[in-house]
Amino acid sequence: MTYERYEALVTELCTTTELGDPKVVLETKTLEVEGFTVLLDHFEDDPAALYMQFDYGIVTAGRTLRIFRMMLESNLLVYAQDQAQLGVNPDTGGVLLILRVPMGDDIDGAWFADTLVHYAEHGRYWRDHMSTSVDDMFEGIAAGDYAWLRA
């Protein structure tokens, strides 16, 4: 796969979702999806993949250790199957979801639209619940109640 395939996929993503001008998105590598910033990129050392990075917002002070624990459990139990992983932006403290997308023939604009909606739903959960919920909710999640991660 080549950079040309990446350009074609970003163009199809923009055309299908109407989220931005393909030329601008290719230049800035950025989209706004349901209030979340999504970065798109392609790297020469992994030419067969496109990378998407969702910014889910900053971790509230006092919740950092619990949030990190939930991120680790999510990475191990849920996201590993999606070639995705949660992390933290070291500069901002924001929760990031990084998704590696193999640029196969089955990846098209409709797939991107579904994927953006899927991970925006995950982002709403992280933004709206993880940093504001009572501790009992964390116990439920730690007990294996991952229904919120299944879209």
MIDOSE-1310 file (N, C-alpha, C; in nm, 2 decimals, decimal comma, always signed):
residues 151
mtye	+0,08/-0,12/+0,00/+0,00/+0,00/+0,00/+0,09/+0,12/+0,00; +0,04/+0,23/-0,05/+0,12/+0,35/-0,07/+0,05/+0,47/-0,01; +0,12/+0,58/-0,02/+0,06/+0,71/+0,02/-0,06/+0,74/-0,07; -0,05/+0,70/-0,19/-0,17/+0,73/-0,28/-0,29/+0,66/-0,24
ryea	-0,28/+0,54/-0,18/-0,40/+0,47/-0,13/-0,45/+0,54/-0,01; -0,36/+0,60/+0,08/-0,40/+0,68/+0,19/-0,48/+0,80/+0,14; -0,43/+0,87/+0,04/-0,50/+0,99/-0,01/-0,63/+0,95/-0,06; -0,64/+0,84/-0,13/-0,77/+0,80/-0,19/-0,87/+0,76/-0,08
lvte	-0,83/+0,70/+0,03/-0,91/+0,67/+0,14/-0,96/+0,79/+0,21; -0,87/+0,88/+0,24/-0,91/+1,01/+0,30/-1,01/+1,08/+0,22; -0,99/+1,09/+0,09/-1,08/+1,15/+0,00/-1,22/+1,09/+0,00; -1,22/+0,95/+0,00/-1,35/+0,88/+0,01/-1,42/+0,90/+0,14
lctt	-1,34/+0,91/+0,25/-1,39/+0,93/+0,38/-1,46/+1,07/+0,38; -1,40/+1,17/+0,33/-1,45/+1,31/+0,33/-1,58/+1,31/+0,24; -1,57/+1,25/+0,13/-1,68/+1,25/+0,03/-1,80/+1,18/+0,09; -1,78/+1,06/+0,16/-1,89/+0,99/+0,22/-1,95/+1,05/+0,34
telg	-1,87/+1,11/+0,43/-1,92/+1,16/+0,55/-1,95/+1,31/+0,55; -1,89/+1,38/+0,45/-1,91/+1,52/+0,43/-1,85/+1,60/+0,55; -1,75/+1,54/+0,61/-1,69/+1,60/+0,73/-1,58/+1,70/+0,70; -1,54/+1,72/+0,58/-1,44/+1,81/+0,54/-1,40/+1,81/+0,40
dpkv	-1,33/+1,91/+0,35/-1,27/+1,91/+0,22/-1,15/+1,82/+0,22; -1,15/+1,72/+0,13/-1,04/+1,63/+0,13/-0,90/+1,69/+0,12; -0,88/+1,80/+0,05/-0,75/+1,87/+0,04/-0,71/+1,93/+0,17; -0,81/+1,99/+0,24/-0,78/+2,05/+0,37/-0,75/+1,94/+0,47
vlet	-0,82/+1,83/+0,47/-0,80/+1,72/+0,56/-0,66/+1,65/+0,54; -0,63/+1,63/+0,41/-0,50/+1,58/+0,38/-0,38/+1,67/+0,43; -0,41/+1,80/+0,42/-0,31/+1,90/+0,46/-0,29/+1,91/+0,61; -0,41/+1,92/+0,68/-0,40/+1,93/+0,82/-0,40/+1,80/+0,90
ktle	-0,44/+1,69/+0,83/-0,45/+1,56/+0,89/-0,55/+1,56/+1,01; -0,65/+1,65/+1,00/-0,75/+1,67/+1,11/-0,89/+1,67/+1,07; -0,98/+1,61/+1,14/-1,12/+1,61/+1,13/-1,19/+1,64/+1,26; -1,30/+1,70/+1,26/-1,38/+1,72/+1,38/-1,50/+1,62/+1,37
vegf	-1,52/+1,53/+1,46/-1,63/+1,43/+1,46/-1,71/+1,44/+1,59; -1,83/+1,49/+1,58/-1,92/+1,49/+1,70/-1,85/+1,56/+1,82; -1,77/+1,66/+1,80/-1,70/+1,73/+1,90/-1,57/+1,68/+1,94; -1,52/+1,57/+1,87/-1,39/+1,52/+1,90/-1,30/+1,55/+1,79
tvll	-1,17/+1,58/+1,82/-1,07/+1,60/+1,72/-1,02/+1,46/+1,68; -1,01/+1,43/+1,55/-0,96/+1,31/+1,50/-0,84/+1,34/+1,41; -0,73/+1,29/+1,44/-0,61/+1,30/+1,35/-0,60/+1,18/+1,26; -0,56/+1,20/+1,14/-0,54/+1,09/+1,04/-0,40/+1,10/+0,99
dhfe	-0,33/+0,99/+0,98/-0,19/+0,99/+0,93/-0,15/+0,86/+0,87; -0,04/+0,87/+0,79/+0,01/+0,76/+0,72/+0,16/+0,77/+0,74; +0,23/+0,65/+0,77/+0,37/+0,65/+0,80/+0,44/+0,56/+0,70; +0,56/+0,61/+0,66/+0,64/+0,53/+0,57/+0,68/+0,39/+0,62
ddpa	+0,71/+0,39/+0,76/+0,75/+0,26/+0,81/+0,64/+0,16/+0,84; +0,51/+0,20/+0,81/+0,40/+0,11/+0,81/+0,31/+0,15/+0,69; +0,36/+0,12/+0,57/+0,29/+0,17/+0,45/+0,15/+0,11/+0,43; +0,12/-0,01/+0,49/-0,01/-0,07/+0,47/-0,12/-0,03/+0,56
alym	-0,09/+0,07/+0,64/-0,19/+0,12/+0,74/-0,21/+0,27/+0,74; -0,33/+0,30/+0,78/-0,37/+0,44/+0,81/-0,39/+0,44/+0,96; -0,36/+0,55/+1,02/-0,38/+0,57/+1,17/-0,48/+0,68/+1,20; -0,57/+0,65/+1,29/-0,67/+0,75/+1,34/-0,64/+0,77/+1,49
qfdy	-0,64/+0,89/+1,53/-0,62/+0,92/+1,67/-0,74/+1,01/+1,72; -0,82/+0,96/+1,81/-0,93/+1,03/+1,87/-0,89/+1,10/+2,00; -0,92/+1,22/+2,01/-0,89/+1,29/+2,14/-1,02/+1,30/+2,22; -1,02/+1,22/+2,33/-1,14/+1,21/+2,41/-1,15/+1,31/+2,53
givt	-1,05/+1,40/+2,55/-1,06/+1,50/+2,65/-0,96/+1,47/+2,76; -0,95/+1,57/+2,85/-0,85/+1,57/+2,96/-0,91/+1,49/+3,08; -0,83/+1,42/+3,15/-0,86/+1,34/+3,27/-0,87/+1,44/+3,38; -0,98/+1,43/+3,45/-1,01/+1,52/+3,57/-0,91/+1,49/+3,68
agrt	-0,86/+1,59/+3,74/-0,77/+1,57/+3,86/-0,83/+1,49/+3,96; -0,76/+1,40/+4,02/-0,81/+1,31/+4,13/-0,86/+1,18/+4,08; -0,88/+1,17/+3,95/-0,93/+1,05/+3,88/-0,82/+0,98/+3,80; -0,71/+1,03/+3,79/-0,60/+0,99/+3,70/-0,57/+0,84/+3,72
lrif	-0,54/+0,80/+3,84/-0,51/+0,66/+3,86/-0,62/+0,56/+3,82; -0,74/+0,60/+3,86/-0,86/+0,51/+3,82/-0,88/+0,51/+3,67; -0,87/+0,62/+3,61/-0,88/+0,63/+3,46/-0,77/+0,55/+3,40; -0,65/+0,56/+3,44/-0,54/+0,48/+3,38/-0,57/+0,33/+3,40
rmml	-0,62/+0,29/+3,51/-0,66/+0,15/+3,53/-0,77/+0,11/+3,43; -0,87/+0,19/+3,42/-0,98/+0,16/+3,32/-0,92/+0,15/+3,18; -0,83/+0,24/+3,15/-0,77/+0,24/+3,01/-0,69/+0,11/+2,99; -0,61/+0,07/+3,09/-0,54/-0,06/+3,08/-0,63/-0,17/+3,06
esnl	-0,73/-0,18/+3,14/-0,83/-0,29/+3,13/-0,90/-0,29/+2,99; -0,93/-0,17/+2,95/-1,00/-0,16/+2,82/-0,90/-0,21/+2,71; -0,78/-0,17/+2,72/-0,68/-0,21/+2,61/-0,66/-0,36/+2,61; -0,66/-0,42/+2,73/-0,64/-0,57/+2,74/-0,76/-0,65/+2,70
lvya	-0,88/-0,60/+2,74/-1,00/-0,68/+2,72/-1,09/-0,64/+2,60; -1,08/-0,52/+2,56/-1,17/-0,48/+2,45/-1,10/-0,43/+2,32; -1,01/-0,33/+2,34/-0,95/-0,27/+2,22/-0,85/-0,35/+2,14; -0,79/-0,45/+2,21/-0,69/-0,53/+2,15/-0,74/-0,60/+2,02
qdqa	-0,87/-0,63/+2,02/-0,93/-0,70/+1,91/-0,95/-0,61/+1,79; -0,95/-0,47/+1,82/-0,98/-0,37/+1,71/-0,85/-0,31/+1,66; -0,73/-0,35/+1,70/-0,61/-0,29/+1,67/-0,61/-0,14/+1,72; -0,68/-0,12/+1,83/-0,69/+0,01/+1,89/-0,63/+0,01/+2,03
qlgv	-0,59/+0,12/+2,08/-0,54/+0,13/+2,22/-0,56/+0,27/+2,27; -0,60/+0,27/+2,40/-0,61/+0,40/+2,47/-0,48/+0,44/+2,53; -0,45/+0,57/+2,53/-0,33/+0,62/+2,59/-0,36/+0,76/+2,64; -0,25/+0,83/+2,68/-0,26/+0,96/+2,73/-0,16/+1,05/+2,66
npdt	-0,21/+1,17/+2,62/-0,12/+1,27/+2,56/-0,03/+1,32/+2,67; +0,10/+1,31/+2,66/+0,19/+1,35/+2,77/+0,19/+1,50/+2,78; +0,15/+1,58/+2,68/+0,16/+1,72/+2,68/+0,03/+1,78/+2,74; -0,09/+1,72/+2,72/-0,21/+1,78/+2,76/-0,28/+1,70/+2,87
ggvl	-0,25/+1,57/+2,89/-0,32/+1,48/+2,98/-0,45/+1,43/+2,93; -0,47/+1,45/+2,80/-0,59/+1,40/+2,73/-0,59/+1,26/+2,70; -0,71/+1,19/+2,71/-0,72/+1,05/+2,68/-0,73/+1,04/+2,52; -0,65/+0,95/+2,47/-0,64/+0,93/+2,32/-0,68/+0,79/+2,29
lilr	-0,75/+0,77/+2,18/-0,77/+0,64/+2,13/-0,70/+0,63/+1,99; -0,60/+0,54/+1,98/-0,53/+0,53/+1,85/-0,57/+0,40/+1,79; -0,61/+0,42/+1,66/-0,66/+0,30/+1,58/-0,57/+0,28/+1,46; -0,52/+0,16/+1,44/-0,45/+0,13/+1,32/-0,54/+0,06/+1,23
vpmg	-0,55/+0,12/+1,11/-0,65/+0,07/+1,01/-0,57/+0,01/+0,89; -0,57/-0,12/+0,87/-0,50/-0,18/+0,75/-0,58/-0,13/+0,63; -0,51/-0,08/+0,53/-0,57/-0,02/+0,41/-0,60/-0,13/+0,31; -0,69/-0,23/+0,35/-0,73/-0,33/+0,25/-0,84/-0,29/+0,16
ddid	-0,87/-0,37/+0,07/-0,98/-0,34/-0,03/-1,12/-0,33/+0,04; -1,14/-0,38/+0,16/-1,27/-0,37/+0,22/-1,29/-0,24/+0,30; -1,18/-0,16/+0,30/-1,19/-0,03/+0,37/-1,24/+0,07/+0,27; -1,35/+0,14/+0,30/-1,41/+0,24/+0,21/-1,47/+0,35/+0,29
gawf	-1,54/+0,44/+0,22/-1,60/+0,56/+0,29/-1,71/+0,51/+0,39; -1,79/+0,41/+0,35/-1,89/+0,37/+0,45/-1,83/+0,30/+0,57; -1,72/+0,23/+0,55/-1,65/+0,17/+0,67/-1,61/+0,28/+0,76; -1,55/+0,39/+0,70/-1,50/+0,50/+0,78/-1,61/+0,57/+0,86
adtl	-1,72/+0,59/+0,79/-1,84/+0,65/+0,86/-1,88/+0,57/+0,98; -1,90/+0,44/+0,96/-1,93/+0,35/+1,07/-1,83/+0,36/+1,18; -1,70/+0,36/+1,15/-1,60/+0,36/+1,25/-1,59/+0,49/+1,33; -1,61/+0,60/+1,26/-1,61/+0,73/+1,33/-1,73/+0,74/+1,42
vhya	-1,85/+0,69/+1,38/-1,96/+0,69/+1,48/-1,94/+0,60/+1,59; -1,88/+0,48/+1,57/-1,85/+0,38/+1,67/-1,76/+0,44/+1,78; -1,65/+0,50/+1,74/-1,55/+0,55/+1,83/-1,59/+0,68/+1,89; -1,67/+0,76/+1,82/-1,73/+0,88/+1,89/-1,82/+0,84/+2,00
ehgr	-1,89/+0,73/+1,99/-1,97/+0,68/+2,10/-1,89/+0,64/+2,22; -1,77/+0,58/+2,19/-1,68/+0,55/+2,30/-1,63/+0,68/+2,36; -1,60/+0,78/+2,28/-1,55/+0,90/+2,33/-1,65/+0,97/+2,42; -1,78/+0,97/+2,38/-1,88/+1,03/+2,46/-1,89/+0,96/+2,60
ywrd	-1,87/+0,83/+2,60/-1,87/+0,76/+2,73/-1,76/+0,81/+2,81; -1,64/+0,81/+2,76/-1,52/+0,85/+2,83/-1,54/+1,00/+2,88; -1,58/+1,08/+2,80/-1,60/+1,22/+2,83/-1,71/+1,25/+2,93; -1,82/+1,18/+2,91/-1,94/+1,21/+2,99/-1,95/+1,13/+3,12
hmst	-1,88/+1,01/+3,13/-1,90/+0,93/+3,25/-1,78/+0,90/+3,33; -1,67/+0,87/+3,26/-1,55/+0,83/+3,34/-1,50/+0,93/+3,43; -1,50/+1,06/+3,40/-1,44/+1,15/+3,49/-1,54/+1,21/+3,59; -1,67/+1,19/+3,57/-1,77/+1,25/+3,65/-1,85/+1,15/+3,73
svdd	-1,83/+1,03/+3,71/-1,92/+0,93/+3,78/-1,87/+0,90/+3,92; -1,96/+0,84/+4,00/-1,92/+0,80/+4,14/-1,84/+0,68/+4,13; -1,77/+0,65/+4,24/-1,68/+0,54/+4,25/-1,74/+0,41/+4,23; -1,87/+0,39/+4,26/-1,94/+0,27/+4,24/-1,94/+0,23/+4,09
mfeg	-1,95/+0,32/+4,00/-1,95/+0,29/+3,86/-1,81/+0,23/+3,82; -1,71/+0,28/+3,88/-1,58/+0,22/+3,85/-1,57/+0,07/+3,89; -1,63/+0,04/+4,01/-1,63/-0,10/+4,05/-1,71/-0,18/+3,96; -1,82/-0,14/+3,90/-1,90/-0,21/+3,80/-1,82/-0,24/+3,68
iaag	-1,74/-0,14/+3,63/-1,66/-0,16/+3,51/-1,55/-0,26/+3,54; -1,49/-0,24/+3,66/-1,38/-0,33/+3,69/-1,42/-0,48/+3,71; -1,55/-0,49/+3,74/-1,61/-0,63/+3,76/-1,64/-0,69/+3,62; -1,62/-0,62/+3,51/-1,64/-0,68/+3,38/-1,76/-0,63/+3,31
dyaw	-1,83/-0,53/+3,36/-1,95/-0,47/+3,29/-1,90/-0,38/+3,18; -1,86/-0,44/+3,06/-1,81/-0,36/+2,95/-1,92/-0,34/+2,84; -2,04/-0,35/+2,88/-2,15/-0,34/+2,78/-2,14/-0,20/+2,71; -2,09/-0,10/+2,77/-2,08/+0,03/+2,71/-1,98/+0,04/+2,60
lra	-1,89/-0,06/+2,59/-1,79/-0,06/+2,49/-1,83/-0,14/+2,36; -1,95/-0,20/+2,37/-2,00/-0,28/+2,25/-2,10/-0,19/+2,18; -2,06/-0,15/+2,06/-2,16/-0,07/+1,98/-2,23/-0,15/+1,88
